[in-house]
Structures are given as structure tokens and as C-alpha cells.
């Protein structure tokens, strides 16, 4: 069935050393399973922004979330965050493994 994404069967994209993602999408929404195995990191990743709205769910691990000029926020497995369109944000990984589910609308064509 084309609407089912079994984790072990989804194509894996290696983003960088220690960072992989798997994508499931419809015509207007995408879910991205991101796995970081390069932590803990000494510093946050560089800030970035995009025109997509984003909501994320922490599956495993611990991070600091940095959004705009706000103070960093500690997040752990089970926590969620939302990023509006165009708002600079980043994370710093605090544990050896961090797994997130990111959902975007509209689709991130740069990921496809």
C-alpha cells in the first residue's frame, strides 16, 4: 500500500555523517523521521529557516531547542515543538542518539 511507510522499508537519505532521514508524504504534507547518531554535540547546529510550517515530536534522546532570540529550551523524548514559517531555529544534541519526527507543510521539495 502506497500510504504505509514501514520504518525498515522506507528509503534512507544520508544527510551527513551521523544524520539520516526517512520520508513519508502525501500531496500536501510530509513526515520526516530524522535520526542523529553524532551526539552529543558541543555547540548547536547553525540556525536555519524555511517557508514551511513545522511540528516535531521527540522520539528519543535530549536536545536544546533554540528559536529566534528566545532562550534555549531543554527537550526530551515525548516532547513536541512547533516552528512557524520563516522563523530561525536549530538544535543542539545532548545525547549520543536523537530521533525526531518532523512534519512539514507545504512539502519540502529540497528533501525530495
N, C-alpha and C positions, 0 to 999 in steps of 0.2 A: 504494500500500500504506500503510495507516494506521500501521504501525510503523516507517516510514522518515522521517527528518527531514533533508531536503536543506537545507543552510545557507541558500541563497538563496531557498528556498520557505517556510521557517518564518516565522510571524507575528513581527513585531518590536514589542517594547514599549519605548517610550522612558521610562526610569525618571526621568531628569533630564537637563539639558544635558550632553552628552558621555558618557552611560551608556545602553546599550541591552542588552536581553536577548532571547534566543530559547529556547523551551522545547520539550522532547520528554518525554513521560511515559507511564507505564503506570498501572495502578490503584494501585500502591503505591510507585513510585519515580519521581523526576523528575530530568532532566538539564537544566541551565540554562547556556547559552553567554552569558557576560557580556562585553561589550566596553566598555572605558573609553577615551575619546579626550580626556579632560580633564586629562591629566597633563603634567608631574609636579605633584603636589600638595605644598603647603608643609607641611601637617600631616596626620596620619591622619584618616580619617573618624571620626565618633562611634562609640563602642562600641555593639554591639547583641548580643542573644542571642535564641534561639528554641528551641522544644521539639524541633526536628528535628535529627537527626544529619546531619552534612555532611562530604563529602570533596570536595576541589578539586584541579584539575590546572592548572598554569600553561602556557598555550599560547604566550603572547608577552609580552614586557616584563619588568619588575622591580618588586618591591614589598618593603615591610616588612610582615610579619605580626605583629600584636600580639594575644596571647591572655591574658586574665586579667591577673595581675600578673607574668607571665613577661617576660623581656627580649625586645625585638623581634628578629625573625629575618629576614634577607635571603633572598628567594627570586627565582628567575629561571625562564625558560622550561624546561620539563621537570621542575620540582619539583612536589611534592604536599604537601597538608596535610589534617588531619582535625580536625574540631571536634565534641566531644561535645554532647549535648543540654544546653541551658541555660548554656553557658559563654560569657561575654562575649568578643567578638573584633572586630577591624577590620583594615583595611589602609591603607597609605599608598603611593600610586603614585609610582614613581621615574622612569618613562619616559613619553613622550607617549602611547603606546598600551599598554594592558594588556588581555590577553584570558585569561579563565579559563573552565574548565568546572567548575561546581558540581553535585554530586549530593546530593539530599536524600531522606530517608525519615523520617516519612511525607511525603506531598505537602505542599508549601507552598500551602495554599489562598489565602493572601494574594497569591500571584503569579498565580493563575488568574483 
